[in-house]
Structures are given as C-alpha cells and as structure tokens.
Amino acid sequence: MDEDRDGPSIANRVREHIGWWLAAGAAIAGIVALLSSMTWPDEWRDNANAKCDKWYTKYSLALTDTSIALTELGDKEKAWKKDRTPYSDADYQKVGRAHQLAADRLSEMLGDIRGLDRPWWGSLPSQIETAVDRGSALSRSYLQAGQAWVKQKANEAWSEQTDKEINKHLGEVENRMEAWFESLNALKLDQCSSSPPG
C-alpha cells in the first residue's frame, strides 16, 4: 500500500496538535496578562478616592481660608460704608490669593486623578473625563475670580467694573461647583464629594 494514501504519520499529527496547544496556551496567557493589567471600575474608584484623601484636606483648608478672607473683607467694606473706616488693597489681594490657592489645590488633586489608569469599557471612562473636565473648569473659575479680586482697589478707588468681573467669576464657581459635584457623585467618589465649607 502506498504511504501517501495512509495520510500524515502519527508523529506529524502529534507535532500539529502540540503546535496548536502551544499557540492556544500562548493566546490564553496573553489574555490573562491583559486582564490582570486592566484597571477595573472598583479598583479605579479606590485609587481615585485615595488621591482625594491625599489632597482634599489641603483643598478644603484653602476653601476655608477663602471664606474667612471674604468675611473679613465684608466687615471692612461695611465699616467703610458706615463711617469711612479705611481699609487697603491688600484686603482684596488676600481674598484673591485665597481663591488662587483653592484653584491650585484643586488642580493638584485633579492632576493625580487624571493620571490614574482607567477602565477600558463601559460608561466609566467618559464619566471620569467629564468629572475631571468639570473640576478643571471649576479650578479655572477660582483662578479667574482670584485674579479679579487682586485687581480690586479699596476705599474711593474701588471699581464697579472690577466688581462685575468678580461677580461673574463667582457665579461661574457656583455653577461649576454644582456640576462637578454631580459628576463626583455619579462616580461614587465619596472622598472628593464632601460639601465644601460655606
């Protein structure tokens, strides 16, 4: 009988099967490696909350300083209106620097969150991008409000135009803060979404 009609030899068939199993094993190992290197939603949330833990106290203290500086400035403005007790440009600059520091602290926290590896699937990646973008917009509004406060003058040199600019940016802060907190709550970032001091 002709050997070609008998088909491949047993040795050839074993080699083919071994090659197939090796290829399948390599593919499975690649999939396992890929899955083990992926970031899962709960892992991302834990890491993001850890970044918030790291920065939120500094951010919250900056917001508290902003609130204190605003209260002190308000008292001085009232005293000026009542009996012309003078105050200085430095009082406005103090409020401005407090807003700028809040912007800086928020940016630091957002930078750490933005740098985290993200899950590759589902709606979470787009929710994360939205939250970080909203936080960045809020930080910019703090910064712009701070820059406007620094330009304001005290006593007779007080500027209505600068006051309008300040109020515009403070309105943006309020609106953007609300949008940012909505995004954080949707992501379940509890360590970032505590209400700021008011």
Beta strands, then each sheet from edge to edge (+ up, - down):
end
